[in-house]
Amino acid sequence: MAGYWAKLPLLRWLMLSHPEVEWIWWMDGDALFTDMVFEIPVSKYNDYNMVIHGYPDLLFDQKSWIALNTGSFFFRNCQWSLDLLDDWEKCPIREDAGKILTANLKGRPAFEADDQSALIYLLISQKDQWMDKVFVENSYYLHGYWAGLVDRYEGMIEKYHPGLGDERWPFVTHFVGCKQSGSYGDYPVLRHRGLVSPNIKRIRNETVTPLLNVDQFDIRHSVHPSSGSRI
């Protein structure tokens, strides 16, 4: 259970270790709170055991591999959730399972099985078993894809106020794909153009000056004579 799959045994351990906790909230390390005033509408979820950001039409009509995002979701601490984890974890041969997911989910690139695609495939193929307890949330940004948000932050501050949680002032901004190397399909490798600019550009080649700010700063590099380390 390496990589993105590591969250599943960790969730199981947290649930079993803390039976007094009603809800567990998973957030990826590249997801940030960008609205600290927003109040989660917990009462909406009284009849549900999982709350995840997504779009039902993408899930069931288009069968898209980005219909849901497992970078931020709520899990009720109950037997239902443990049972879902059991089925979710059943991808013993990652490469072969990845081929099945790519063949069945729209837009998915060819790579090994990942937790997000596995959950989407599970909910589509076993809809009657699971979906009555899954709340697909999109009235606020439990997962807000950063590429469509960061360029508008200053405008949000001018026009709106915290506490909204949606496209006017996102509750969570998820910086998936905002890294120097490695990406999958719909998440291109991008970086910011400078330290003081929200603007981004696609990374085509590795650079030796990843922190160079084209707007204000001239960051010079030198090599330490003893170690060869770049400073």
Long-range contacts (C-beta under 8 A, 24 or more apart in sequence): 1-89, 4-70, 4-114, 4-115, 4-116, 5-89, 5-91, 5-114, 5-115, 7-70, 7-115, 8-85, 8-88, 8-89, 8-115, 9-89, 11-75, 11-85, 12-82, 12-85, 15-75, 15-77, 15-81, 15-82, 18-77, 19-77, 21-77, 22-76, 22-77, 23-74, 23-75, 23-76, 23-77, 24-74, 24-75, 24-77, 25-72, 25-73, 25-74, 25-75, 26-70, 26-72, 26-73, 26-75, 27-71, 27-72, 27-172, 28-71, 28-72, 28-174, 28-176, 30-71, 30-174, 30-175, 30-176, 30-178, 30-179, 31-71, 31-72, 31-143, 31-172, 31-173, 31-174, 31-175, 31-176, 32-172, 32-173, 32-174, 32-175, 33-171, 33-172, 34-144, 34-149, 34-169, 34-170, 34-171, 34-172, 34-173, 35-162, 35-163, 35-164, 35-165, 35-169, 35-170, 35-171, 35-172, 36-162, 37-162, 37-163, 38-140, 38-162, 38-163, 38-164, 38-165, 38-169, 38-171, 39-163, 41-139, 44-135, 45-74, 45-76, 45-135, 47-133, 48-76, 48-133, 48-134, 48-135, 49-75, 49-76, 49-78, 49-80, 49-81, 49-84, 49-133, 49-134, 50-74, 50-75, 50-76, 50-81, 50-84, 50-133, 50-134, 50-135, 51-134, 51-135, 51-137, 51-142, 52-134, 52-135, 52-136, 52-137, 52-142, 53-136, 53-137, 53-138, 53-141, 53-142, 53-143, 54-136, 54-137, 54-138, 55-136, 55-138, 56-136, 59-120, 59-123, 59-124, 59-136, 60-124, 60-127, 62-106, 63-104, 63-105, 63-106, 63-120, 63-124, 64-105, 64-106, 64-107, 64-120, 65-101, 65-105, 65-106, 65-107, 65-108, 65-116, 65-117, 65-120, 65-185, 65-186, 66-107, 66-116, 66-186, 67-120, 68-116, 68-119, 68-120, 68-123, 68-136, 69-116, 69-143, 69-145, 69-174, 69-176, 70-115, 70-116, 70-119, 71-143, 71-174, 71-176, 72-142, 72-143, 72-172, 72-174, 73-142, 74-142, 80-133, 84-122, 84-130, 87-122, 87-126, 88-115, 88-118, 88-119, 88-122, 91-118, 107-185, 107-186, 108-185, 109-184, 109-185, 111-184, 114-184, 139-166, 140-164, 140-165, 140-166, 140-171, 141-165, 141-166, 141-167, 141-170, 141-171, 141-172, 141-173, 142-171, 142-172, 143-172, 143-174, 144-170, 144-171, 144-172, 144-173, 144-174, 145-174, 145-176, 146-173, 146-174, 146-175, 146-176, 146-177, 146-178, 147-177, 147-178, 147-190, 147-200, 149-173, 150-198, 150-200, 151-198, 151-199, 151-200, 153-198, 154-198, 180-206, 180-210, 181-206
